[in-house]
Amino acid sequence: MSLRELFPTYPLGLRTPPNSRIRFGTRNTYVDLPWQAYRFLAAAMNKAVETDLTAEELREEWQRFLRENA
């Protein structure tokens, strides 16, 4: 059994924007995370391109996201 069979992914990928101060750890979108989490990541990546998003700001937005979507 291959790793692809063990850890299926959605048929899309995410990529850290160029010149972003924040590096996202993977391009693969694994099915074990809900789509809302990937929607948050995509929005954060867009925001990182538009503004100078810091790790602390991202952490605060993630905490707010978790409170609102728990």
mmCIF file as Biopython writes it, N, C-alpha, C and O atoms, coordinates in Angstrom:
data_model
#
loop_
_atom_site.group_PDB
_atom_site.id
_atom_site.type_symbol
_atom_site.label_atom_id
_atom_site.label_alt_id
_atom_site.label_comp_id
_atom_site.label_asym_id
_atom_site.label_entity_id
_atom_site.label_seq_id
_atom_site.pdbx_PDB_ins_code
_atom_site.Cartn_x
_atom_site.Cartn_y
_atom_site.Cartn_z
_atom_site.occupancy
_atom_site.B_iso_or_equiv
_atom_site.auth_seq_id
_atom_site.auth_asym_id
_atom_site.pdbx_PDB_model_num
ATOM 1   N N  . MET A ? 1  ? 0.843   -1.173 0.000  1.0 0.0 1  A 1 
ATOM 2   C CA . MET A ? 1  ? 0.000   0.000  0.000  1.0 0.0 1  A 1 
ATOM 3   C C  . MET A ? 1  ? 0.892   1.242  0.000  1.0 0.0 1  A 1 
ATOM 4   O O  . MET A ? 1  ? 1.845   1.339  0.773  1.0 0.0 1  A 1 
ATOM 5   N N  . SER A ? 2  ? 0.569   2.176  -0.870 1.0 0.0 2  A 1 
ATOM 6   C CA . SER A ? 2  ? 1.380   3.389  -0.983 1.0 0.0 2  A 1 
ATOM 7   C C  . SER A ? 2  ? 0.901   4.456  -0.003 1.0 0.0 2  A 1 
ATOM 8   O O  . SER A ? 2  ? -0.191  4.360  0.557  1.0 0.0 2  A 1 
ATOM 9   N N  . LEU A ? 3  ? 1.737   5.475  0.194  1.0 0.0 3  A 1 
ATOM 10  C CA . LEU A ? 3  ? 1.356   6.584  1.062  1.0 0.0 3  A 1 
ATOM 11  C C  . LEU A ? 3  ? 0.160   7.340  0.505  1.0 0.0 3  A 1 
ATOM 12  O O  . LEU A ? 3  ? -0.645  7.873  1.269  1.0 0.0 3  A 1 
ATOM 13  N N  . ARG A ? 4  ? 0.035   7.393  -0.808 1.0 0.0 4  A 1 
ATOM 14  C CA . ARG A ? 4  ? -1.117  8.070  -1.415 1.0 0.0 4  A 1 
ATOM 15  C C  . ARG A ? 4  ? -2.423  7.372  -1.082 1.0 0.0 4  A 1 
ATOM 16  O O  . ARG A ? 4  ? -3.460  8.024  -0.953 1.0 0.0 4  A 1 
ATOM 17  N N  . GLU A ? 5  ? -2.385  6.073  -0.943 1.0 0.0 5  A 1 
ATOM 18  C CA . GLU A ? 5  ? -3.582  5.332  -0.559 1.0 0.0 5  A 1 
ATOM 19  C C  . GLU A ? 5  ? -3.886  5.509  0.926  1.0 0.0 5  A 1 
ATOM 20  O O  . GLU A ? 5  ? -5.050  5.538  1.324  1.0 0.0 5  A 1 
ATOM 21  N N  . LEU A ? 6  ? -2.848  5.627  1.737  1.0 0.0 6  A 1 
ATOM 22  C CA . LEU A ? 6  ? -3.038  5.814  3.171  1.0 0.0 6  A 1 
ATOM 23  C C  . LEU A ? 6  ? -3.504  7.228  3.518  1.0 0.0 6  A 1 
ATOM 24  O O  . LEU A ? 6  ? -4.308  7.413  4.431  1.0 0.0 6  A 1 
ATOM 25  N N  . PHE A ? 7  ? -3.006  8.205  2.800  1.0 0.0 7  A 1 
ATOM 26  C CA . PHE A ? 7  ? -3.300  9.602  3.078  1.0 0.0 7  A 1 
ATOM 27  C C  . PHE A ? 7  ? -3.852  10.279 1.832  1.0 0.0 7  A 1 
ATOM 28  O O  . PHE A ? 7  ? -3.127  11.012 1.159  1.0 0.0 7  A 1 
ATOM 29  N N  . PRO A ? 8  ? -5.125  10.047 1.512  1.0 0.0 8  A 1 
ATOM 30  C CA . PRO A ? 8  ? -5.690  10.648 0.299  1.0 0.0 8  A 1 
ATOM 31  C C  . PRO A ? 8  ? -5.744  12.172 0.403  1.0 0.0 8  A 1 
ATOM 32  O O  . PRO A ? 8  ? -5.842  12.728 1.497  1.0 0.0 8  A 1 
ATOM 33  N N  . THR A ? 9  ? -5.678  12.824 -0.732 1.0 0.0 9  A 1 
ATOM 34  C CA . THR A ? 9  ? -5.704  14.280 -0.789 1.0 0.0 9  A 1 
ATOM 35  C C  . THR A ? 9  ? -6.821  14.750 -1.699 1.0 0.0 9  A 1 
ATOM 36  O O  . THR A ? 9  ? -7.292  14.016 -2.568 1.0 0.0 9  A 1 
ATOM 37  N N  . TYR A ? 10 ? -7.235  15.995 -1.479 1.0 0.0 10 A 1 
ATOM 38  C CA . TYR A ? 10 ? -8.172  16.624 -2.394 1.0 0.0 10 A 1 
ATOM 39  C C  . TYR A ? 10 ? -7.450  16.907 -3.709 1.0 0.0 10 A 1 
ATOM 40  O O  . TYR A ? 10 ? -6.224  17.010 -3.726 1.0 0.0 10 A 1 
ATOM 41  N N  . PRO A ? 11 ? -8.191  17.036 -4.809 1.0 0.0 11 A 1 
ATOM 42  C CA . PRO A ? 11 ? -7.530  17.293 -6.104 1.0 0.0 11 A 1 
ATOM 43  C C  . PRO A ? 11 ? -7.173  18.764 -6.317 1.0 0.0 11 A 1 
ATOM 44  O O  . PRO A ? 11 ? -7.457  19.335 -7.370 1.0 0.0 11 A 1 
ATOM 45  N N  . LEU A ? 12 ? -6.557  19.362 -5.319 1.0 0.0 12 A 1 
ATOM 46  C CA . LEU A ? 12 ? -6.069  20.729 -5.437 1.0 0.0 12 A 1 
ATOM 47  C C  . LEU A ? 12 ? -4.894  20.889 -4.504 1.0 0.0 12 A 1 
ATOM 48  O O  . LEU A ? 12 ? -4.658  20.052 -3.633 1.0 0.0 12 A 1 
ATOM 49  N N  . GLY A ? 13 ? -4.168  21.955 -4.687 1.0 0.0 13 A 1 
ATOM 50  C CA . GLY A ? 13 ? -3.007  22.194 -3.841 1.0 0.0 13 A 1 
ATOM 51  C C  . GLY A ? 13 ? -2.914  23.648 -3.450 1.0 0.0 13 A 1 
ATOM 52  O O  . GLY A ? 13 ? -3.492  24.514 -4.106 1.0 0.0 13 A 1 
ATOM 53  N N  . LEU A ? 14 ? -2.194  23.914 -2.393 1.0 0.0 14 A 1 
ATOM 54  C CA . LEU A ? 14 ? -1.953  25.275 -1.917 1.0 0.0 14 A 1 
ATOM 55  C C  . LEU A ? 14 ? -0.457  25.541 -1.981 1.0 0.0 14 A 1 
ATOM 56  O O  . LEU A ? 14 ? 0.354   24.650 -1.730 1.0 0.0 14 A 1 
ATOM 57  N N  . ARG A ? 15 ? -0.107  26.754 -2.312 1.0 0.0 15 A 1 
ATOM 58  C CA . ARG A ? 15 ? 1.308   27.102 -2.411 1.0 0.0 15 A 1 
ATOM 59  C C  . ARG A ? 15 ? 1.550   28.425 -1.704 1.0 0.0 15 A 1 
ATOM 60  O O  . ARG A ? 15 ? 0.776   29.371 -1.853 1.0 0.0 15 A 1 
ATOM 61  N N  . THR A ? 16 ? 2.608   28.484 -0.949 1.0 0.0 16 A 1 
ATOM 62  C CA . THR A ? 16 ? 2.970   29.725 -0.269 1.0 0.0 16 A 1 
ATOM 63  C C  . THR A ? 16 ? 3.258   30.803 -1.306 1.0 0.0 16 A 1 
ATOM 64  O O  . THR A ? 16 ? 4.000   30.561 -2.258 1.0 0.0 16 A 1 
ATOM 65  N N  . PRO A ? 17 ? 2.683   31.986 -1.135 1.0 0.0 17 A 1 
ATOM 66  C CA . PRO A ? 17 ? 2.939   33.064 -2.079 1.0 0.0 17 A 1 
ATOM 67  C C  . PRO A ? 17 ? 4.420   33.468 -2.086 1.0 0.0 17 A 1 
ATOM 68  O O  . PRO A ? 17 ? 5.084   33.382 -1.053 1.0 0.0 17 A 1 
ATOM 69  N N  . PRO A ? 18 ? 4.934   33.899 -3.218 1.0 0.0 18 A 1 
ATOM 70  C CA . PRO A ? 18 ? 6.320   34.365 -3.253 1.0 0.0 18 A 1 
ATOM 71  C C  . PRO A ? 18 ? 6.495   35.600 -2.367 1.0 0.0 18 A 1 
ATOM 72  O O  . PRO A ? 18 ? 5.587   36.423 -2.252 1.0 0.0 18 A 1 
ATOM 73  N N  . ASN A ? 19 ? 7.632   35.717 -1.763 1.0 0.0 19 A 1 
ATOM 74  C CA . ASN A ? 19 ? 7.996   36.846 -0.891 1.0 0.0 19 A 1 
ATOM 75  C C  . ASN A ? 19 ? 7.127   36.949 0.360  1.0 0.0 19 A 1 
ATOM 76  O O  . ASN A ? 19 ? 7.095   38.002 0.995  1.0 0.0 19 A 1 
ATOM 77  N N  . SER A ? 20 ? 6.431   35.892 0.722  1.0 0.0 20 A 1 
ATOM 78  C CA . SER A ? 20 ? 5.625   35.908 1.939  1.0 0.0 20 A 1 
ATOM 79  C C  . SER A ? 20 ? 6.525   35.674 3.145  1.0 0.0 20 A 1 
ATOM 80  O O  . SER A ? 20 ? 7.444   34.857 3.096  1.0 0.0 20 A 1 
ATOM 81  N N  . ARG A ? 21 ? 6.253   36.398 4.230  1.0 0.0 21 A 1 
ATOM 82  C CA . ARG A ? 21 ? 7.019   36.193 5.457  1.0 0.0 21 A 1 
ATOM 83  C C  . ARG A ? 21 ? 6.611   34.904 6.149  1.0 0.0 21 A 1 
ATOM 84  O O  . ARG A ? 21 ? 7.342   34.397 7.000  1.0 0.0 21 A 1 
ATOM 85  N N  . ILE A ? 22 ? 5.454   34.373 5.794  1.0 0.0 22 A 1 
ATOM 86  C CA . ILE A ? 22 ? 4.935   33.149 6.396  1.0 0.0 22 A 1 
ATOM 87  C C  . ILE A ? 22 ? 5.071   32.015 5.391  1.0 0.0 22 A 1 
ATOM 88  O O  . ILE A ? 22 ? 4.696   32.163 4.228  1.0 0.0 22 A 1 
ATOM 89  N N  . ARG A ? 23 ? 5.606   30.884 5.837  1.0 0.0 23 A 1 
ATOM 90  C CA . ARG A ? 23 ? 5.754   29.715 4.987  1.0 0.0 23 A 1 
ATOM 91  C C  . ARG A ? 23 ? 4.738   28.671 5.423  1.0 0.0 23 A 1 
ATOM 92  O O  . ARG A ? 23 ? 4.725   28.260 6.584  1.0 0.0 23 A 1 
ATOM 93  N N  . PHE A ? 24 ? 3.894   28.244 4.506  1.0 0.0 24 A 1 
ATOM 94  C CA . PHE A ? 24 ? 2.935   27.197 4.797  1.0 0.0 24 A 1 
ATOM 95  C C  . PHE A ? 24 ? 3.612   25.860 4.541  1.0 0.0 24 A 1 
ATOM 96  O O  . PHE A ? 24 ? 4.374   25.725 3.584  1.0 0.0 24 A 1 
ATOM 97  N N  . GLY A ? 25 ? 3.342   24.869 5.386  1.0 0.0 25 A 1 
ATOM 98  C CA . GLY A ? 25 ? 4.125   23.649 5.416  1.0 0.0 25 A 1 
ATOM 99  C C  . GLY A ? 25 ? 3.870   22.627 4.329  1.0 0.0 25 A 1 
ATOM 100 O O  . GLY A ? 25 ? 4.701   21.741 4.132  1.0 0.0 25 A 1 
ATOM 101 N N  . THR A ? 26 ? 2.770   22.709 3.621  1.0 0.0 26 A 1 
ATOM 102 C CA . THR A ? 26 ? 2.479   21.690 2.629  1.0 0.0 26 A 1 
ATOM 103 C C  . THR A ? 26 ? 1.726   22.281 1.455  1.0 0.0 26 A 1 
ATOM 104 O O  . THR A ? 26 ? 1.056   23.306 1.583  1.0 0.0 26 A 1 
ATOM 105 N N  . ARG A ? 27 ? 1.841   21.637 0.327  1.0 0.0 27 A 1 
ATOM 106 C CA . ARG A ? 27 ? 1.043   22.007 -0.832 1.0 0.0 27 A 1 
ATOM 107 C C  . ARG A ? 27 ? -0.155  21.076 -0.979 1.0 0.0 27 A 1 
ATOM 108 O O  . ARG A ? 27 ? -1.138  21.407 -1.642 1.0 0.0 27 A 1 
ATOM 109 N N  . ASN A ? 28 ? -0.058  19.912 -0.353 1.0 0.0 28 A 1 
ATOM 110 C CA . ASN A ? 28 ? -1.136  18.935 -0.449 1.0 0.0 28 A 1 
ATOM 111 C C  . ASN A ? 28 ? -2.266  19.283 0.510  1.0 0.0 28 A 1 
ATOM 112 O O  . ASN A ? 28 ? -2.017  19.778 1.609  1.0 0.0 28 A 1 
ATOM 113 N N  . THR A ? 29 ? -3.488  19.031 0.107  1.0 0.0 29 A 1 
ATOM 114 C CA . THR A ? 29 ? -4.645  19.254 0.970  1.0 0.0 29 A 1 
ATOM 115 C C  . THR A ? 29 ? -5.238  17.894 1.303  1.0 0.0 29 A 1 
ATOM 116 O O  . THR A ? 29 ? -5.965  17.305 0.502  1.0 0.0 29 A 1 
ATOM 117 N N  . TYR A ? 30 ? -4.923  17.414 2.473  1.0 0.0 30 A 1 
ATOM 118 C CA . TYR A ? 30 ? -5.327  16.081 2.898  1.0 0.0 30 A 1 
ATOM 119 C C  . TYR A ? 30 ? -6.781  16.064 3.351  1.0 0.0 30 A 1 
ATOM 120 O O  . TYR A ? 30 ? -7.274  17.044 3.909  1.0 0.0 30 A 1 
ATOM 121 N N  . VAL A ? 31 ? -7.462  14.952 3.110  1.0 0.0 31 A 1 
ATOM 122 C CA . VAL A ? 31 ? -8.894  14.860 3.406  1.0 0.0 31 A 1 
ATOM 123 C C  . VAL A ? 31 ? -9.198  14.752 4.890  1.0 0.0 31 A 1 
ATOM 124 O O  . VAL A ? 31 ? -10.366 14.836 5.270  1.0 0.0 31 A 1 
ATOM 125 N N  . ASP A ? 32 ? -8.207  14.569 5.738  1.0 0.0 32 A 1 
ATOM 126 C CA . ASP A ? 32 ? -8.485  14.460 7.173  1.0 0.0 32 A 1 
ATOM 127 C C  . ASP A ? 32 ? -8.728  15.815 7.836  1.0 0.0 32 A 1 
ATOM 128 O O  . ASP A ? 32 ? -9.106  15.863 9.006  1.0 0.0 32 A 1 
ATOM 129 N N  . LEU A ? 33 ? -8.520  16.908 7.116  1.0 0.0 33 A 1 
ATOM 130 C CA . LEU A ? 33 ? -8.882  18.232 7.610  1.0 0.0 33 A 1 
ATOM 131 C C  . LEU A ? 33 ? -10.156 18.686 6.916  1.0 0.0 33 A 1 
ATOM 132 O O  . LEU A ? 33 ? -10.325 18.423 5.725  1.0 0.0 33 A 1 
ATOM 133 N N  . PRO A ? 34 ? -11.055 19.357 7.619  1.0 0.0 34 A 1 
ATOM 134 C CA . PRO A ? 34 ? -12.280 19.837 6.984  1.0 0.0 34 A 1 
ATOM 135 C C  . PRO A ? 34 ? -11.981 20.930 5.963  1.0 0.0 34 A 1 
ATOM 136 O O  . PRO A ? 34 ? -10.972 21.629 6.055  1.0 0.0 34 A 1 
ATOM 137 N N  . TRP A ? 35 ? -12.872 21.061 4.998  1.0 0.0 35 A 1 
ATOM 138 C CA . TRP A ? 35 ? -12.656 22.045 3.931  1.0 0.0 35 A 1 
ATOM 139 C C  . TRP A ? 35 ? -12.600 23.460 4.483  1.0 0.0 35 A 1 
ATOM 140 O O  . TRP A ? 35 ? -11.950 24.320 3.888  1.0 0.0 35 A 1 
ATOM 141 N N  . GLN A ? 36 ? -13.271 23.731 5.617  1.0 0.0 36 A 1 
ATOM 142 C CA . GLN A ? 36 ? -13.243 25.067 6.202  1.0 0.0 36 A 1 
ATOM 143 C C  . GLN A ? 36 ? -11.822 25.470 6.599  1.0 0.0 36 A 1 
ATOM 144 O O  . GLN A ? 36 ? -11.453 26.640 6.495  1.0 0.0 36 A 1 
ATOM 145 N N  . ALA A ? 37 ? -11.029 24.503 7.052  1.0 0.0 37 A 1 
ATOM 146 C CA . ALA A ? 37 ? -9.640  24.806 7.413  1.0 0.0 37 A 1 
ATOM 147 C C  . ALA A ? 37 ? -8.842  25.206 6.175  1.0 0.0 37 A 1 
ATOM 148 O O  . ALA A ? 37 ? -8.019  26.120 6.230  1.0 0.0 37 A 1 
ATOM 149 N N  . TYR A ? 38 ? -9.085  24.525 5.067  1.0 0.0 38 A 1 
ATOM 150 C CA . TYR A ? 38 ? -8.376  24.886 3.833  1.0 0.0 38 A 1 
ATOM 151 C C  . TYR A ? 38 ? -8.857  26.217 3.275  1.0 0.0 38 A 1 
ATOM 152 O O  . TYR A ? 38 ? -8.091  26.955 2.656  1.0 0.0 38 A 1 
ATOM 153 N N  . ARG A ? 39 ? -10.133 26.516 3.500  1.0 0.0 39 A 1 
ATOM 154 C CA . ARG A ? 39 ? -10.637 27.822 3.086  1.0 0.0 39 A 1 
ATOM 155 C C  . ARG A ? 39 ? -9.923  28.921 3.879  1.0 0.0 39 A 1 
ATOM 156 O O  . ARG A ? 39 ? -9.567  29.963 3.327  1.0 0.0 39 A 1 
ATOM 157 N N  . PHE A ? 40 ? -9.718  28.677 5.181  1.0 0.0 40 A 1 
ATOM 158 C CA . PHE A ? 40 ? -8.974  29.624 6.012  1.0 0.0 40 A 1 
ATOM 159 C C  . PHE A ? 40 ? -7.548  29.784 5.481  1.0 0.0 40 A 1 
ATOM 160 O O  . PHE A ? 40 ? -7.059  30.906 5.348  1.0 0.0 40 A 1 
ATOM 161 N N  . LEU A ? 41 ? -6.881  28.668 5.177  1.0 0.0 41 A 1 
ATOM 162 C CA . LEU A ? 41 ? -5.504  28.737 4.674  1.0 0.0 41 A 1 
ATOM 163 C C  . LEU A ? 41 ? -5.425  29.506 3.359  1.0 0.0 41 A 1 
ATOM 164 O O  . LEU A ? 41 ? -4.520  30.317 3.166  1.0 0.0 41 A 1 
ATOM 165 N N  . ALA A ? 42 ? -6.368  29.253 2.458  1.0 0.0 42 A 1 
ATOM 166 C CA . ALA A ? 42 ? -6.364  29.966 1.177  1.0 0.0 42 A 1 
ATOM 167 C C  . ALA A ? 42 ? -6.564  31.463 1.400  1.0 0.0 42 A 1 
ATOM 168 O O  . ALA A ? 42 ? -5.904  32.283 0.762  1.0 0.0 42 A 1 
ATOM 169 N N  . ALA A ? 43 ? -7.474  31.818 2.306  1.0 0.0 43 A 1 
ATOM 170 C CA . ALA A ? 43 ? -7.691  33.236 2.619  1.0 0.0 43 A 1 
ATOM 171 C C  . ALA A ? 43 ? -6.440  33.851 3.235  1.0 0.0 43 A 1 
ATOM 172 O O  . ALA A ? 43 ? -6.087  34.987 2.918  1.0 0.0 43 A 1 
ATOM 173 N N  . ALA A ? 44 ? -5.769  33.111 4.112  1.0 0.0 44 A 1 
ATOM 174 C CA . ALA A ? 44 ? -4.540  33.613 4.730  1.0 0.0 44 A 1 
ATOM 175 C C  . ALA A ? 44 ? -3.452  33.808 3.683  1.0 0.0 44 A 1 
ATOM 176 O O  . ALA A ? 44 ? -2.697  34.778 3.746  1.0 0.0 44 A 1 
ATOM 177 N N  . MET A ? 45 ? -3.367  32.904 2.730  1.0 0.0 45 A 1 
ATOM 178 C CA . MET A ? 45 ? -2.368  33.051 1.664  1.0 0.0 45 A 1 
ATOM 179 C C  . MET A ? 45 ? -2.661  34.280 0.817  1.0 0.0 45 A 1 
ATOM 180 O O  . MET A ? 45 ? -1.743  35.011 0.447  1.0 0.0 45 A 1 
ATOM 181 N N  . ASN A ? 46 ? -3.927  34.512 0.510  1.0 0.0 46 A 1 
ATOM 182 C CA . ASN A ? 46 ? -4.287  35.721 -0.240 1.0 0.0 46 A 1 
ATOM 183 C C  . ASN A ? 46 ? -3.957  36.971 0.553  1.0 0.0 46 A 1 
ATOM 184 O O  . ASN A ? 46 ? -3.442  37.945 0.004  1.0 0.0 46 A 1 
ATOM 185 N N  . LYS A ? 47 ? -4.254  36.945 1.842  1.0 0.0 47 A 1 
ATOM 186 C CA . LYS A ? 47 ? -3.955  38.098 2.688  1.0 0.0 47 A 1 
ATOM 187 C C  . LYS A ? 47 ? -2.452  38.337 2.795  1.0 0.0 47 A 1 
ATOM 188 O O  . LYS A ? 47 ? -2.008  39.482 2.874  1.0 0.0 47 A 1 
ATOM 189 N N  . ALA A ? 48 ? -1.670  37.261 2.797  1.0 0.0 48 A 1 
ATOM 190 C CA . ALA A ? 48 ? -0.216  37.395 2.866  1.0 0.0 48 A 1 
ATOM 191 C C  . ALA A ? 48 ? 0.328   38.107 1.632  1.0 0.0 48 A 1 
ATOM 192 O O  . ALA A ? 48 ? 1.350   38.790 1.707  1.0 0.0 48 A 1 
ATOM 193 N N  . VAL A ? 49 ? -0.348  37.951 0.504  1.0 0.0 49 A 1 
ATOM 194 C CA . VAL A ? 49 ? 0.073   38.634 -0.717 1.0 0.0 49 A 1 
ATOM 195 C C  . VAL A ? 49 ? -0.314  40.105 -0.666 1.0 0.0 49 A 1 
ATOM 196 O O  . VAL A ? 49 ? 0.461   40.971 -1.071 1.0 0.0 49 A 1 
ATOM 197 N N  . GLU A ? 50 ? -1.520  40.387 -0.165 1.0 0.0 50 A 1 
ATOM 198 C CA . GLU A ? 50 ? -2.036  41.759 -0.164 1.0 0.0 50 A 1 
ATOM 199 C C  . GLU A ? 50 ? -1.410  42.628 0.919  1.0 0.0 50 A 1 
ATOM 200 O O  . GLU A ? 50 ? -1.171  43.816 0.702  1.0 0.0 50 A 1 
ATOM 201 N N  . THR A ? 51 ? -1.144  42.042 2.080  1.0 0.0 51 A 1 
ATOM 202 C CA . THR A ? 51 ? -0.578  42.805 3.204  1.0 0.0 51 A 1 
ATOM 203 C C  . THR A ? 51 ? 0.646   42.064 3.724  1.0 0.0 51 A 1 
ATOM 204 O O  . THR A ? 51 ? 0.952   40.956 3.283  1.0 0.0 51 A 1 
ATOM 205 N N  . ASP A ? 52 ? 1.323   42.674 4.644  1.0 0.0 52 A 1 
ATOM 206 C CA . ASP A ? 52 ? 2.501   42.054 5.246  1.0 0.0 52 A 1 
ATOM 207 C C  . ASP A ? 52 ? 2.064   41.279 6.487  1.0 0.0 52 A 1 
ATOM 208 O O  . ASP A ? 52 ? 2.283   41.728 7.612  1.0 0.0 52 A 1 
ATOM 209 N N  . LEU A ? 53 ? 1.450   40.122 6.282  1.0 0.0 53 A 1 
ATOM 210 C CA . LEU A ? 53 ? 0.907   39.293 7.350  1.0 0.0 53 A 1 
ATOM 211 C C  . LEU A ? 53 ? 2.039   38.695 8.181  1.0 0.0 53 A 1 
ATOM 212 O O  . LEU A ? 53 ? 2.995   38.142 7.636  1.0 0.0 53 A 1 
ATOM 213 N N  . THR A ? 54 ? 1.922   38.812 9.504  1.0 0.0 54 A 1 
ATOM 214 C CA . THR A ? 54 ? 2.944   38.248 10.387 1.0 0.0 54 A 1 
ATOM 215 C C  . THR A ? 54 ? 2.432   36.940 10.988 1.0 0.0 54 A 1 
ATOM 216 O O  . THR A ? 54 ? 1.238   36.646 10.935 1.0 0.0 54 A 1 
ATOM 217 N N  . ALA A ? 55 ? 3.334   36.177 11.547 1.0 0.0 55 A 1 
ATOM 218 C CA . ALA A ? 55 ? 2.967   34.909 12.177 1.0 0.0 55 A 1 
ATOM 219 C C  . ALA A ? 55 ? 2.027   35.146 13.356 1.0 0.0 55 A 1 
ATOM 220 O O  . ALA A ? 55 ? 1.101   34.365 13.575 1.0 0.0 55 A 1 
ATOM 221 N N  . GLU A ? 56 ? 2.254   36.202 14.106 1.0 0.0 56 A 1 
ATOM 222 C CA . GLU A ? 56 ? 1.385   36.504 15.251 1.0 0.0 56 A 1 
ATOM 223 C C  . GLU A ? 56 ? -0.036  36.848 14.785 1.0 0.0 56 A 1 
ATOM 224 O O  . GLU A ? 56 ? -1.011  36.385 15.377 1.0 0.0 56 A 1 
ATOM 225 N N  . GLU A ? 57 ? -0.154  37.649 13.738 1.0 0.0 57 A 1 
ATOM 226 C CA . GLU A ? 57 ? -1.481  37.975 13.196 1.0 0.0 57 A 1 
ATOM 227 C C  . GLU A ? 57 ? -2.191  36.719 12.691 1.0 0.0 57 A 1 
ATOM 228 O O  . GLU A ? 57 ? -3.394  36.553 12.896 1.0 0.0 57 A 1 
ATOM 229 N N  . LEU A ? 58 ? -1.452  35.853 12.042 1.0 0.0 58 A 1 
ATOM 230 C CA . LEU A ? 58 ? -2.030  34.607 11.557 1.0 0.0 58 A 1 
ATOM 231 C C  . LEU A ? 58 ? -2.485  33.737 12.719 1.0 0.0 58 A 1 
ATOM 232 O O  . LEU A ? 58 ? -3.555  33.130 12.656 1.0 0.0 58 A 1 
ATOM 233 N N  . ARG A ? 59 ? -1.690  33.669 13.774 1.0 0.0 59 A 1 
ATOM 234 C CA . ARG A ? 59 ? -2.042  32.890 14.956 1.0 0.0 59 A 1 
ATOM 235 C C  . ARG A ? 59 ? -3.336  33.423 15.582 1.0 0.0 59 A 1 
ATOM 236 O O  . ARG A ? 59 ? -4.206  32.642 15.966 1.0 0.0 59 A 1 
ATOM 237 N N  . GLU A ? 60 ? -3.462  34.737 15.683 1.0 0.0 60 A 1 
ATOM 238 C CA . GLU A ? 60 ? -4.672  35.338 16.246 1.0 0.0 60 A 1 
ATOM 239 C C  . GLU A ? 60 ? -5.891  35.054 15.372 1.0 0.0 60 A 1 
ATOM 240 O O  . GLU A ? 60 ? -6.964  34.744 15.890 1.0 0.0 60 A 1 
ATOM 241 N N  . GLU A ? 61 ? -5.736  35.155 14.058 1.0 0.0 61 A 1 
ATOM 242 C CA . GLU A ? 61 ? -6.843  34.860 13.152 1.0 0.0 61 A 1 
ATOM 243 C C  . GLU A ? 61 ? -7.235  33.388 13.235 1.0 0.0 61 A 1 
ATOM 244 O O  . GLU A ? 61 ? -8.421  33.065 13.166 1.0 0.0 61 A 1 
ATOM 245 N N  . TRP A ? 62 ? -6.260  32.490 13.381 1.0 0.0 62 A 1 
ATOM 246 C CA . TRP A ? 62 ? -6.555  31.066 13.516 1.0 0.0 62 A 1 
ATOM 247 C C  . TRP A ? 62 ? -7.344  30.796 14.801 1.0 0.0 62 A 1 
ATOM 248 O O  . TRP A ? 62 ? -8.300  30.020 14.791 1.0 0.0 62 A 1 
ATOM 249 N N  . GLN A ? 63 ? -6.948  31.432 15.899 1.0 0.0 63 A 1 
ATOM 250 C CA . GLN A ? 63 ? -7.674  31.266 17.155 1.0 0.0 63 A 1 
ATOM 251 C C  . GLN A ? 63 ? -9.110  31.769 17.023 1.0 0.0 63 A 1 
ATOM 252 O O  . GLN A ? 63 ? -10.038 31.135 17.525 1.0 0.0 63 A 1 
ATOM 253 N N  . ARG A ? 64 ? -9.294  32.890 16.359 1.0 0.0 64 A 1 
ATOM 254 C CA . ARG A ? 64 ? -10.638 33.426 16.121 1.0 0.0 64 A 1 
ATOM 255 C C  . ARG A ? 64 ? -11.439 32.474 15.246 1.0 0.0 64 A 1 
ATOM 256 O O  . ARG A ? 64 ? -12.618 32.230 15.502 1.0 0.0 64 A 1 
ATOM 257 N N  . PHE A ? 65 ? -10.802 31.941 14.217 1.0 0.0 65 A 1 
ATOM 258 C CA . PHE A ? 65 ? -11.466 30.964 13.335 1.0 0.0 65 A 1 
ATOM 259 C C  . PHE A ? 65 ? -11.925 29.753 14.124 1.0 0.0 65 A 1 
ATOM 260 O O  . PHE A ? 65 ? -13.042 29.274 13.931 1.0 0.0 65 A 1 
ATOM 261 N N  . LEU A ? 66 ? -11.067 29.249 15.020 1.0 0.0 66 A 1 
ATOM 262 C CA . LEU A ? 66 ? -11.429 28.075 15.822 1.0 0.0 66 A 1 
ATOM 263 C C  . LEU A ? 66 ? -12.604 28.384 16.759 1.0 0.0 66 A 1 
ATOM 264 O O  . LEU A ? 66 ? -13.494 27.552 16.934 1.0 0.0 66 A 1 
ATOM 265 N N  . ARG A ? 67 ? -12.605 29.559 17.351 1.0 0.0 67 A 1 
ATOM 266 C CA . ARG A ? 67 ? -13.724 29.930 18.232 1.0 0.0 67 A 1 
ATOM 267 C C  . ARG A ? 67 ? -15.041 30.005 17.460 1.0 0.0 67 A 1 
ATOM 268 O O  . ARG A ? 67 ? -16.080 29.556 17.945 1.0 0.0 67 A 1 
ATOM 269 N N  . GLU A ? 68 ? -14.989 30.572 16.261 1.0 0.0 68 A 1 
ATOM 270 C CA . GLU A ? 68 ? -16.203 30.758 15.467 1.0 0.0 68 A 1 
ATOM 271 C C  . GLU A ? 68 ? -16.690 29.478 14.808 1.0 0.0 68 A 1 
ATOM 272 O O  . GLU A ? 68 ? -17.874 29.365 14.490 1.0 0.0 68 A 1 
ATOM 273 N N  . ASN A ? 69 ? -15.802 28.507 14.595 1.0 0.0 69 A 1 
ATOM 274 C CA . ASN A ? 69 ? -16.173 27.296 13.869 1.0 0.0 69 A 1 
ATOM 275 C C  . ASN A ? 69 ? -16.082 26.025 14.706 1.0 0.0 69 A 1 
ATOM 276 O O  . ASN A ? 69 ? -16.016 24.923 14.162 1.0 0.0 69 A 1 
ATOM 277 N N  . ALA A ? 70 ? -16.078 26.176 16.004 1.0 0.0 70 A 1 
ATOM 278 C CA . ALA A ? 70 ? -15.980 24.991 16.881 1.0 0.0 70 A 1 
ATOM 279 C C  . ALA A ? 70 ? -17.313 24.315 17.063 1.0 0.0 70 A 1 
ATOM 280 O O  . ALA A ? 70 ? -17.404 23.309 17.768 1.0 0.0 70 A 1 
#
